[in-house]
Amino acid sequence: MSTSLFLILRILFAWAVAIFVAGLVWSAIFNGVGGIFWLLTLGLVAMATLGAITHLRRVKLIAGRIDAATISAHQQRRIELPLDVDAAFALVAAAVRELPRAEDIEESRGSLQVRARVRRNDPFGGAQPSRWNLLARFAITHDRVLATVQPGDGISSATLLCEPDAPHWVDLFALDEGSNFENAEALQRSVSRRVAEQRRDEQAAAERSATDNALTVARLNLLMAQVEPHFLYNTLANAQVLARTDPARCEQMIGHLIQYLRRSLPREHDALSTLGEELERTRAYLEILRIRMGARLELHIEVADELKQVQLPSMMLQTLVENAIKHGLEPKPGGGNIWILARRLDDHATVTVADDGQGFGGATSGTGIGLKNLRERLRLTYGERASFSIVSNFPSGVAATLSLPLPETSTVPPPLPGVARMEGEARHG
């Protein structure tokens, strides 16, 4: 109540001072104050009082309360934004552009400011007021908005200033009927809504990403499950035959199988392994094959110790070795050689498994599920950053190469001359 009364008295006092000065001028011009002057004075006082009451009533309807902060024609808001400065500026600028009746919008990205003029409600519907309505002709028709974004460390803030588009002394005689309070509240709601929408979008994206990751892990585990039984079936089938024909070699094969499983089971649910761990697993696998193939199988490995820390999907190296044995060397009379080579090439590491077996023109055929799963696992794990190629070796055999991304902090040195030479030997048979 005291705030409302003080506002009305302030307006009446300002008009009283103005009327007093006008009365002195009137008296000097017309040699006294007549009835016309007092009639005009009464009309001005009545309109000023009515304007103040209208202002208070509309502010009460908009804000739900009346106090010094709500009745002021100069409104300021400060909003903290959990965004970087560019995103915060774009968000605030969009909020200003969406203000009803916003005009003359100026965006200055360099100074991080947005200026605009907002047209007030027009009681005349766009028509010019009567020539006798002097107060309407001199009335304030626009408010102005200034939004400034302050950058911070991972967080920004926005200061919103809404005020009449007129000199400050006009506040002594005319009120804005709550239009600037309404503009400030609308901007604050718009900015808050946009921040909330962005947070909901980020949360939804995070949930989708988590779901996609879970699906990816499930698919990787399924692909690995398709590889493991393939090898175990072949090994147990061979052991079954050896149990009847050569129990000693059967026992030796089962021992290597136990060794292989001991190295494999700790990685059962892991998507990634290291090249060193895969080499150990593959050696156990090849020892099992040596029992069956004997001297027909020769193994050559050229992998620098530093490259043994390169990560790759588990069981992938064995898949390539198994294909080289099954489709290249096993059907070839006299067996042959298999090479496992690794080298660094820029920001990638290449792992090559080559053989001098029958090659693509051999009589054996497979379902292709092993290489299909290999490509799918590469895509799920690395996306476009990894690749797989398989080409004919010369004069015979096949060379399959994995290209794997290295970590940015990798300190893996360039390939040793011996590794490059051995890779050349593998590719040229």
MIDRENKE-407718 format. One record per residue (C-alpha): z, y, x; residue number from 1. Coordinates in nm, 2 decimals. Layout:
// residues N
+--------+--------+--------+-------+
:     up :  north :   east : nukol :
+--------+--------+--------+-------+
:      Z :      Y :      X :   NUM :
...
+--------+--------+--------+-------+
***
This chain:
// residues 429
+--------+--------+--------+-------+
:     up :  north :   east : nukol :
+--------+--------+--------+-------+
:   0.00 :   0.00 :   0.00 :     1 :
:   0.09 :   0.24 :   0.28 :     2 :
:  -0.24 :   0.17 :   0.46 :     3 :
:  -0.44 :   0.25 :   0.14 :     4 :
:  -0.24 :   0.56 :   0.07 :     5 :
:  -0.28 :   0.68 :   0.43 :     6 :
:  -0.66 :   0.63 :   0.42 :     7 :
:  -0.69 :   0.83 :   0.09 :     8 :
:  -0.47 :   1.11 :   0.23 :     9 :
:  -0.68 :   1.12 :   0.55 :    10 :
:  -1.00 :   1.15 :   0.36 :    11 :
:  -0.86 :   1.42 :   0.14 :    12 :
:  -0.72 :   1.61 :   0.43 :    13 :
:  -1.05 :   1.61 :   0.61 :    14 :
:  -1.23 :   1.74 :   0.30 :    15 :
:  -0.96 :   2.00 :   0.24 :    16 :
:  -1.01 :   2.14 :   0.59 :    17 :
:  -1.39 :   2.14 :   0.54 :    18 :
:  -1.35 :   2.31 :   0.20 :    19 :
:  -1.11 :   2.57 :   0.35 :    20 :
:  -1.37 :   2.66 :   0.61 :    21 :
:  -1.65 :   2.66 :   0.35 :    22 :
:  -1.43 :   2.89 :   0.13 :    23 :
:  -1.40 :   3.14 :   0.42 :    24 :
:  -1.78 :   3.14 :   0.46 :    25 :
:  -1.83 :   3.16 :   0.08 :    26 :
:  -1.59 :   3.45 :   0.05 :    27 :
:  -1.76 :   3.64 :   0.33 :    28 :
:  -2.10 :   3.60 :   0.18 :    29 :
:  -2.01 :   3.66 :  -0.19 :    30 :
:  -1.71 :   3.89 :  -0.15 :    31 :
:  -1.46 :   3.64 :  -0.29 :    32 :
:  -1.42 :   3.29 :  -0.42 :    33 :
:  -1.55 :   3.24 :  -0.77 :    34 :
:  -1.54 :   2.98 :  -1.03 :    35 :
:  -1.85 :   2.80 :  -0.91 :    36 :
:  -1.69 :   2.74 :  -0.57 :    37 :
:  -1.38 :   2.59 :  -0.73 :    38 :
:  -1.60 :   2.38 :  -0.95 :    39 :
:  -1.79 :   2.24 :  -0.65 :    40 :
:  -1.46 :   2.19 :  -0.47 :    41 :
:  -1.32 :   1.98 :  -0.76 :    42 :
:  -1.63 :   1.77 :  -0.77 :    43 :
:  -1.62 :   1.70 :  -0.39 :    44 :
:  -1.25 :   1.61 :  -0.40 :    45 :
:  -1.32 :   1.37 :  -0.70 :    46 :
:  -1.61 :   1.21 :  -0.52 :    47 :
:  -1.42 :   1.17 :  -0.20 :    48 :
:  -1.12 :   1.01 :  -0.38 :    49 :
:  -1.35 :   0.78 :  -0.57 :    50 :
:  -1.53 :   0.68 :  -0.25 :    51 :
:  -1.20 :   0.59 :  -0.08 :    52 :
:  -1.09 :   0.39 :  -0.38 :    53 :
:  -1.42 :   0.21 :  -0.40 :    54 :
:  -1.41 :   0.13 :  -0.02 :    55 :
:  -1.05 :  -0.01 :  -0.06 :    56 :
:  -1.15 :  -0.22 :  -0.36 :    57 :
:  -1.46 :  -0.37 :  -0.19 :    58 :
:  -1.27 :  -0.45 :   0.13 :    59 :
:  -1.00 :  -0.62 :  -0.07 :    60 :
:  -1.27 :  -0.83 :  -0.24 :    61 :
:  -1.44 :  -0.93 :   0.09 :    62 :
:  -1.14 :  -0.98 :   0.31 :    63 :
:  -0.88 :  -1.07 :   0.06 :    64 :
:  -0.64 :  -0.82 :   0.21 :    65 :
:  -0.61 :  -0.45 :   0.31 :    66 :
:  -0.48 :  -0.35 :   0.65 :    67 :
:  -0.58 :  -0.13 :   0.94 :    68 :
:  -0.82 :  -0.39 :   1.08 :    69 :
:  -1.01 :  -0.46 :   0.76 :    70 :
:  -1.06 :  -0.10 :   0.63 :    71 :
:  -1.19 :   0.03 :   0.96 :    72 :
:  -1.56 :   0.12 :   0.97 :    73 :
:  -1.58 :   0.01 :   1.33 :    74 :
:  -1.54 :  -0.37 :   1.36 :    75 :
:  -1.52 :  -0.57 :   1.68 :    76 :
:  -1.51 :  -0.95 :   1.73 :    77 :
:  -1.47 :  -1.15 :   2.05 :    78 :
:  -1.58 :  -1.51 :   2.05 :    79 :
:  -1.54 :  -1.77 :   2.32 :    80 :
:  -1.85 :  -2.00 :   2.35 :    81 :
:  -1.83 :  -2.33 :   2.54 :    82 :
:  -2.19 :  -2.28 :   2.66 :    83 :
:  -2.37 :  -2.15 :   2.97 :    84 :
:  -2.48 :  -1.79 :   2.96 :    85 :
:  -2.85 :  -1.86 :   2.86 :    86 :
:  -2.75 :  -2.09 :   2.57 :    87 :
:  -2.49 :  -1.84 :   2.46 :    88 :
:  -2.73 :  -1.55 :   2.46 :    89 :
:  -2.99 :  -1.74 :   2.27 :    90 :
:  -2.73 :  -1.85 :   2.01 :    91 :
:  -2.60 :  -1.49 :   1.96 :    92 :
:  -2.95 :  -1.35 :   1.94 :    93 :
:  -3.04 :  -1.60 :   1.67 :    94 :
:  -2.73 :  -1.51 :   1.47 :    95 :
:  -2.81 :  -1.14 :   1.48 :    96 :
:  -3.17 :  -1.20 :   1.37 :    97 :
:  -3.05 :  -1.39 :   1.07 :    98 :
:  -2.83 :  -1.10 :   0.94 :    99 :
:  -2.96 :  -0.99 :   0.60 :   100 :
:  -3.16 :  -0.67 :   0.62 :   101 :
:  -3.16 :  -0.66 :   1.00 :   102 :
:  -3.41 :  -0.43 :   1.15 :   103 :
:  -3.53 :  -0.29 :   1.49 :   104 :
:  -3.38 :  -0.59 :   1.68 :   105 :
:  -3.39 :  -0.54 :   2.06 :   106 :
:  -3.30 :  -0.83 :   2.29 :   107 :
:  -3.23 :  -0.75 :   2.66 :   108 :
:  -3.18 :  -1.08 :   2.84 :   109 :
:  -3.13 :  -0.90 :   3.17 :   110 :
:  -2.83 :  -0.71 :   3.04 :   111 :
:  -2.73 :  -0.99 :   2.80 :   112 :
:  -2.73 :  -0.75 :   2.50 :   113 :
:  -2.87 :  -0.76 :   2.16 :   114 :
:  -2.90 :  -0.44 :   1.95 :   115 :
:  -3.00 :  -0.41 :   1.58 :   116 :
:  -2.99 :  -0.18 :   1.28 :   117 :
:  -2.88 :  -0.33 :   0.95 :   118 :
:  -2.98 :  -0.15 :   0.63 :   119 :
:  -2.71 :  -0.10 :   0.37 :   120 :
:  -2.75 :  -0.20 :   0.01 :   121 :
:  -2.98 :   0.06 :  -0.16 :   122 :
:  -2.84 :   0.16 :  -0.50 :   123 :
:  -3.17 :   0.34 :  -0.58 :   124 :
:  -3.39 :   0.03 :  -0.53 :   125 :
:  -3.60 :   0.19 :  -0.26 :   126 :
:  -3.66 :   0.51 :  -0.46 :   127 :
:  -3.57 :   0.85 :  -0.32 :   128 :
:  -3.25 :   1.00 :  -0.48 :   129 :
:  -3.28 :   1.32 :  -0.69 :   130 :
:  -3.32 :   1.64 :  -0.50 :   131 :
:  -3.00 :   1.77 :  -0.66 :   132 :
:  -2.80 :   1.47 :  -0.53 :   133 :
:  -2.73 :   1.62 :  -0.19 :   134 :
:  -2.46 :   1.36 :  -0.11 :   135 :
:  -2.70 :   1.08 :  -0.16 :   136 :
:  -2.96 :   1.25 :   0.05 :   137 :
:  -2.72 :   1.28 :   0.34 :   138 :
:  -2.56 :   0.94 :   0.29 :   139 :
:  -2.56 :   0.69 :   0.58 :   140 :
:  -2.83 :   0.42 :   0.51 :   141 :
:  -2.79 :   0.19 :   0.82 :   142 :
:  -2.52 :   0.03 :   1.03 :   143 :
:  -2.58 :  -0.08 :   1.39 :   144 :
:  -2.49 :  -0.40 :   1.57 :   145 :
:  -2.43 :  -0.45 :   1.94 :   146 :
:  -2.37 :  -0.80 :   2.07 :   147 :
:  -2.29 :  -0.84 :   2.44 :   148 :
:  -2.25 :  -1.18 :   2.62 :   149 :
:  -2.02 :  -1.21 :   2.92 :   150 :
:  -2.10 :  -1.50 :   3.16 :   151 :
:  -1.82 :  -1.72 :   3.29 :   152 :
:  -1.75 :  -2.04 :   3.48 :   153 :
:  -1.90 :  -2.30 :   3.24 :   154 :
:  -1.80 :  -2.09 :   2.94 :   155 :
:  -1.92 :  -1.76 :   2.80 :   156 :
:  -1.79 :  -1.50 :   2.56 :   157 :
:  -1.96 :  -1.27 :   2.31 :   158 :
:  -1.84 :  -0.93 :   2.20 :   159 :
:  -1.97 :  -0.82 :   1.86 :   160 :
:  -1.95 :  -0.45 :   1.76 :   161 :
:  -2.05 :  -0.34 :   1.41 :   162 :
:  -2.03 :   0.03 :   1.31 :   163 :
:  -2.21 :   0.30 :   1.11 :   164 :
:  -2.53 :   0.43 :   1.25 :   165 :
:  -2.39 :   0.78 :   1.26 :   166 :
:  -2.16 :   1.00 :   1.48 :   167 :
:  -1.79 :   0.91 :   1.48 :   168 :
:  -1.68 :   1.23 :   1.31 :   169 :
:  -1.86 :   1.11 :   0.99 :   170 :
:  -1.58 :   0.86 :   0.94 :   171 :
:  -1.35 :   1.15 :   0.84 :   172 :
:  -1.56 :   1.22 :   0.53 :   173 :
:  -1.75 :   0.90 :   0.44 :   174 :
:  -1.66 :   0.53 :   0.43 :   175 :
:  -1.88 :   0.22 :   0.46 :   176 :
:  -1.74 :   0.03 :   0.16 :   177 :
:  -1.67 :  -0.27 :   0.39 :   178 :
:  -2.03 :  -0.32 :   0.51 :   179 :
:  -1.95 :  -0.34 :   0.88 :   180 :
:  -1.65 :  -0.58 :   0.81 :   181 :
:  -1.90 :  -0.79 :   0.62 :   182 :
:  -2.15 :  -0.78 :   0.90 :   183 :
:  -1.89 :  -0.87 :   1.16 :   184 :
:  -1.76 :  -1.16 :   0.96 :   185 :
:  -2.12 :  -1.29 :   0.89 :   186 :
:  -2.20 :  -1.28 :   1.26 :   187 :
:  -1.88 :  -1.46 :   1.35 :   188 :
:  -1.94 :  -1.73 :   1.09 :   189 :
:  -2.30 :  -1.77 :   1.20 :   190 :
:  -2.20 :  -1.81 :   1.57 :   191 :
:  -1.92 :  -2.06 :   1.48 :   192 :
:  -2.15 :  -2.26 :   1.26 :   193 :
:  -2.42 :  -2.28 :   1.53 :   194 :
:  -2.16 :  -2.39 :   1.79 :   195 :
:  -2.03 :  -2.65 :   1.55 :   196 :
:  -2.38 :  -2.78 :   1.48 :   197 :
:  -2.45 :  -2.80 :   1.85 :   198 :
:  -2.13 :  -2.99 :   1.91 :   199 :
:  -2.21 :  -3.23 :   1.63 :   200 :
:  -2.56 :  -3.29 :   1.78 :   201 :
:  -2.42 :  -3.35 :   2.12 :   202 :
:  -2.16 :  -3.59 :   1.97 :   203 :
:  -2.44 :  -3.77 :   1.78 :   204 :
:  -2.65 :  -3.79 :   2.09 :   205 :
:  -2.36 :  -3.93 :   2.29 :   206 :
:  -2.30 :  -4.19 :   2.02 :   207 :
:  -2.67 :  -4.28 :   2.02 :   208 :
:  -2.66 :  -4.30 :   2.40 :   209 :
:  -2.35 :  -4.53 :   2.39 :   210 :
:  -2.52 :  -4.75 :   2.13 :   211 :
:  -2.84 :  -4.76 :   2.33 :   212 :
:  -2.64 :  -4.85 :   2.65 :   213 :
:  -2.46 :  -5.13 :   2.46 :   214 :
:  -2.79 :  -5.26 :   2.33 :   215 :
:  -2.94 :  -5.24 :   2.68 :   216 :
:  -2.65 :  -5.44 :   2.83 :   217 :
:  -2.68 :  -5.70 :   2.56 :   218 :
:  -3.06 :  -5.73 :   2.62 :   219 :
:  -3.00 :  -5.76 :   3.00 :   220 :
:  -2.74 :  -6.03 :   2.95 :   221 :
:  -2.98 :  -6.21 :   2.72 :   222 :
:  -3.26 :  -6.19 :   2.98 :   223 :
:  -3.03 :  -6.32 :   3.25 :   224 :
:  -2.92 :  -6.61 :   3.02 :   225 :
:  -3.28 :  -6.71 :   2.99 :   226 :
:  -3.31 :  -6.73 :   3.37 :   227 :
:  -2.99 :  -6.92 :   3.45 :   228 :
:  -3.05 :  -7.23 :   3.24 :   229 :
:  -3.41 :  -7.26 :   3.37 :   230 :
:  -3.28 :  -7.31 :   3.73 :   231 :
:  -2.98 :  -7.52 :   3.63 :   232 :
:  -3.20 :  -7.75 :   3.42 :   233 :
:  -3.43 :  -7.82 :   3.71 :   234 :
:  -3.15 :  -7.88 :   3.96 :   235 :
:  -2.95 :  -8.11 :   3.73 :   236 :
:  -3.27 :  -8.31 :   3.65 :   237 :
:  -3.34 :  -8.36 :   4.02 :   238 :
:  -2.98 :  -8.46 :   4.09 :   239 :
:  -3.01 :  -8.71 :   3.81 :   240 :
:  -3.30 :  -8.87 :   3.98 :   241 :
:  -3.13 :  -8.86 :   4.32 :   242 :
:  -2.82 :  -9.02 :   4.18 :   243 :
:  -3.02 :  -9.34 :   4.13 :   244 :
:  -3.24 :  -9.33 :   4.44 :   245 :
:  -3.04 :  -9.15 :   4.71 :   246 :
:  -2.67 :  -9.09 :   4.62 :   247 :
:  -2.60 :  -8.92 :   4.96 :   248 :
:  -2.87 :  -8.66 :   4.90 :   249 :
:  -2.75 :  -8.62 :   4.54 :   250 :
:  -2.40 :  -8.55 :   4.66 :   251 :
:  -2.54 :  -8.29 :   4.91 :   252 :
:  -2.74 :  -8.13 :   4.63 :   253 :
:  -2.44 :  -8.10 :   4.40 :   254 :
:  -2.25 :  -7.95 :   4.68 :   255 :
:  -2.51 :  -7.68 :   4.73 :   256 :
:  -2.52 :  -7.63 :   4.35 :   257 :
:  -2.14 :  -7.57 :   4.35 :   258 :
:  -2.19 :  -7.32 :   4.63 :   259 :
:  -2.47 :  -7.15 :   4.43 :   260 :
:  -2.25 :  -7.13 :   4.12 :   261 :
:  -1.96 :  -7.00 :   4.31 :   262 :
:  -2.18 :  -6.70 :   4.43 :   263 :
:  -2.33 :  -6.66 :   4.09 :   264 :
:  -2.05 :  -6.67 :   3.84 :   265 :
:  -1.86 :  -6.36 :   3.95 :   266 :
:  -2.18 :  -6.16 :   3.87 :   267 :
:  -2.23 :  -6.33 :   3.54 :   268 :
:  -2.20 :  -6.02 :   3.33 :   269 :
:  -2.31 :  -5.76 :   3.58 :   270 :
:  -2.65 :  -5.59 :   3.56 :   271 :
:  -2.67 :  -5.50 :   3.92 :   272 :
:  -2.61 :  -5.68 :   4.25 :   273 :
:  -2.69 :  -5.60 :   4.61 :   274 :
:  -2.97 :  -5.73 :   4.82 :   275 :
:  -2.72 :  -5.90 :   5.05 :   276 :
:  -2.55 :  -6.08 :   4.77 :   277 :
:  -2.88 :  -6.19 :   4.63 :   278 :
:  -2.99 :  -6.32 :   4.97 :   279 :
:  -2.67 :  -6.54 :   4.99 :   280 :
:  -2.74 :  -6.67 :   4.64 :   281 :
:  -3.11 :  -6.74 :   4.72 :   282 :
:  -3.01 :  -6.92 :   5.04 :   283 :
:  -2.80 :  -7.16 :   4.84 :   284 :
:  -3.09 :  -7.20 :   4.60 :   285 :
:  -3.33 :  -7.28 :   4.89 :   286 :
:  -3.09 :  -7.53 :   5.04 :   287 :
:  -3.11 :  -7.72 :   4.72 :   288 :
:  -3.49 :  -7.71 :   4.74 :   289 :
:  -3.49 :  -7.82 :   5.10 :   290 :
:  -3.33 :  -8.15 :   5.00 :   291 :
:  -3.63 :  -8.22 :   4.78 :   292 :
:  -3.91 :  -8.07 :   4.99 :   293 :
:  -3.77 :  -8.13 :   5.33 :   294 :
:  -3.99 :  -8.01 :   5.62 :   295 :
:  -4.25 :  -7.89 :   5.37 :   296 :
:  -4.06 :  -7.57 :   5.32 :   297 :
:  -4.03 :  -7.30 :   5.59 :   298 :
:  -3.83 :  -6.99 :   5.53 :   299 :
:  -3.86 :  -6.65 :   5.70 :   300 :
:  -3.62 :  -6.36 :   5.62 :   301 :
:  -3.66 :  -6.01 :   5.77 :   302 :
:  -3.40 :  -5.78 :   5.61 :   303 :
:  -3.21 :  -5.51 :   5.81 :   304 :
:  -2.83 :  -5.51 :   5.76 :   305 :
:  -2.85 :  -5.15 :   5.63 :   306 :
:  -3.09 :  -5.26 :   5.35 :   307 :
:  -2.85 :  -5.53 :   5.23 :   308 :
:  -2.66 :  -5.26 :   5.03 :   309 :
:  -2.97 :  -5.18 :   4.82 :   310 :
:  -2.89 :  -5.25 :   4.45 :   311 :
:  -3.12 :  -5.46 :   4.23 :   312 :
:  -3.07 :  -5.65 :   3.91 :   313 :
:  -2.89 :  -5.98 :   3.96 :   314 :
:  -3.10 :  -6.30 :   3.99 :   315 :
:  -3.42 :  -6.10 :   4.04 :   316 :
:  -3.48 :  -6.20 :   4.40 :   317 :
:  -3.43 :  -6.57 :   4.31 :   318 :
:  -3.68 :  -6.53 :   4.02 :   319 :
:  -3.95 :  -6.43 :   4.27 :   320 :
:  -3.85 :  -6.70 :   4.52 :   321 :
:  -3.84 :  -6.96 :   4.24 :   322 :
:  -4.19 :  -6.86 :   4.12 :   323 :
:  -4.32 :  -6.88 :   4.48 :   324 :
:  -4.19 :  -7.23 :   4.52 :   325 :
:  -4.28 :  -7.37 :   4.18 :   326 :
:  -4.63 :  -7.23 :   4.15 :   327 :
:  -4.73 :  -7.18 :   4.51 :   328 :
:  -4.57 :  -7.42 :   4.76 :   329 :
:  -4.45 :  -7.72 :   4.56 :   330 :
:  -4.80 :  -7.82 :   4.43 :   331 :
:  -4.96 :  -7.76 :   4.77 :   332 :
:  -5.00 :  -8.06 :   4.99 :   333 :
:  -4.79 :  -8.02 :   5.30 :   334 :
:  -4.59 :  -7.73 :   5.16 :   335 :
:  -4.59 :  -7.40 :   5.34 :   336 :
:  -4.40 :  -7.08 :   5.42 :   337 :
:  -4.21 :  -6.83 :   5.22 :   338 :
:  -4.12 :  -6.48 :   5.35 :   339 :
:  -3.85 :  -6.24 :   5.22 :   340 :
:  -3.90 :  -5.89 :   5.36 :   341 :
:  -3.74 :  -5.56 :   5.29 :   342 :
:  -3.82 :  -5.21 :   5.41 :   343 :
:  -3.76 :  -4.85 :   5.32 :   344 :
:  -4.04 :  -4.62 :   5.20 :   345 :
:  -3.94 :  -4.26 :   5.14 :   346 :
:  -3.68 :  -4.26 :   4.86 :   347 :
:  -3.75 :  -4.62 :   4.76 :   348 :
:  -3.68 :  -4.97 :   4.91 :   349 :
:  -3.94 :  -5.24 :   4.88 :   350 :
:  -3.85 :  -5.61 :   4.86 :   351 :
:  -4.14 :  -5.85 :   4.91 :   352 :
:  -4.14 :  -6.23 :   4.85 :   353 :
:  -4.47 :  -6.38 :   4.98 :   354 :
:  -4.59 :  -6.73 :   5.02 :   355 :
:  -4.90 :  -6.91 :   5.16 :   356 :
:  -4.93 :  -7.16 :   4.87 :   357 :
:  -5.20 :  -7.22 :   4.62 :   358 :
:  -5.21 :  -6.87 :   4.48 :   359 :
:  -5.34 :  -6.76 :   4.15 :   360 :
:  -5.62 :  -7.02 :   4.15 :   361 :
:  -5.38 :  -7.31 :   4.16 :   362 :
:  -5.36 :  -7.59 :   3.90 :   363 :
:  -5.01 :  -7.51 :   3.79 :   364 :
:  -4.94 :  -7.30 :   3.49 :   365 :
:  -4.63 :  -7.14 :   3.36 :   366 :
:  -4.51 :  -6.95 :   3.05 :   367 :
:  -4.47 :  -6.63 :   3.23 :   368 :
:  -4.13 :  -6.57 :   3.09 :   369 :
:  -3.97 :  -6.52 :   3.43 :   370 :
:  -4.20 :  -6.23 :   3.54 :   371 :
:  -4.19 :  -6.09 :   3.18 :   372 :
:  -3.81 :  -6.08 :   3.19 :   373 :
:  -3.82 :  -5.93 :   3.54 :   374 :
:  -4.04 :  -5.64 :   3.43 :   375 :
:  -3.82 :  -5.59 :   3.12 :   376 :
:  -3.50 :  -5.58 :   3.32 :   377 :
:  -3.65 :  -5.33 :   3.57 :   378 :
:  -3.75 :  -5.11 :   3.28 :   379 :
:  -3.41 :  -5.13 :   3.11 :   380 :
:  -3.23 :  -5.07 :   3.44 :   381 :
:  -3.43 :  -4.80 :   3.61 :   382 :
:  -3.69 :  -4.67 :   3.36 :   383 :
:  -4.00 :  -4.54 :   3.54 :   384 :
:  -3.82 :  -4.51 :   3.87 :   385 :
:  -3.89 :  -4.88 :   3.97 :   386 :
:  -4.20 :  -5.09 :   3.97 :   387 :
:  -4.32 :  -5.44 :   4.03 :   388 :
:  -4.65 :  -5.56 :   4.16 :   389 :
:  -4.79 :  -5.91 :   4.24 :   390 :
:  -5.12 :  -5.96 :   4.44 :   391 :
:  -5.30 :  -6.23 :   4.61 :   392 :
:  -5.20 :  -6.30 :   4.97 :   393 :
:  -5.47 :  -6.37 :   5.23 :   394 :
:  -5.60 :  -6.62 :   5.30 :   395 :
:  -5.38 :  -6.80 :   5.04 :   396 :
:  -5.07 :  -6.75 :   4.84 :   397 :
:  -4.92 :  -6.46 :   4.65 :   398 :
:  -4.71 :  -6.16 :   4.75 :   399 :
:  -4.47 :  -6.01 :   4.49 :   400 :
:  -4.31 :  -5.67 :   4.56 :   401 :
:  -4.02 :  -5.48 :   4.40 :   402 :
:  -4.00 :  -5.11 :   4.45 :   403 :
:  -3.64 :  -4.99 :   4.39 :   404 :
:  -3.50 :  -4.64 :   4.39 :   405 :
:  -3.25 :  -4.55 :   4.66 :   406 :
:  -2.94 :  -4.34 :   4.59 :   407 :
:  -2.98 :  -3.98 :   4.68 :   408 :
:  -2.70 :  -4.01 :   4.94 :   409 :
:  -2.85 :  -4.33 :   5.09 :   410 :
:  -2.84 :  -4.34 :   5.46 :   411 :
:  -3.07 :  -4.64 :   5.49 :   412 :
:  -3.28 :  -4.59 :   5.81 :   413 :
:  -3.66 :  -4.64 :   5.83 :   414 :
:  -3.78 :  -5.01 :   5.87 :   415 :
:  -3.75 :  -5.18 :   6.20 :   416 :
:  -4.08 :  -5.26 :   6.38 :   417 :
:  -4.01 :  -5.63 :   6.34 :   418 :
:  -3.98 :  -5.59 :   5.96 :   419 :
:  -4.31 :  -5.41 :   5.93 :   420 :
:  -4.48 :  -5.66 :   6.15 :   421 :
:  -4.34 :  -5.96 :   5.95 :   422 :
:  -4.45 :  -5.79 :   5.62 :   423 :
:  -4.80 :  -5.76 :   5.76 :   424 :
:  -4.79 :  -6.13 :   5.85 :   425 :
:  -4.68 :  -6.22 :   5.50 :   426 :
:  -4.96 :  -6.02 :   5.34 :   427 :
:  -5.23 :  -6.16 :   5.56 :   428 :
:  -5.11 :  -6.52 :   5.55 :   429 :
+--------+--------+--------+-------+
***
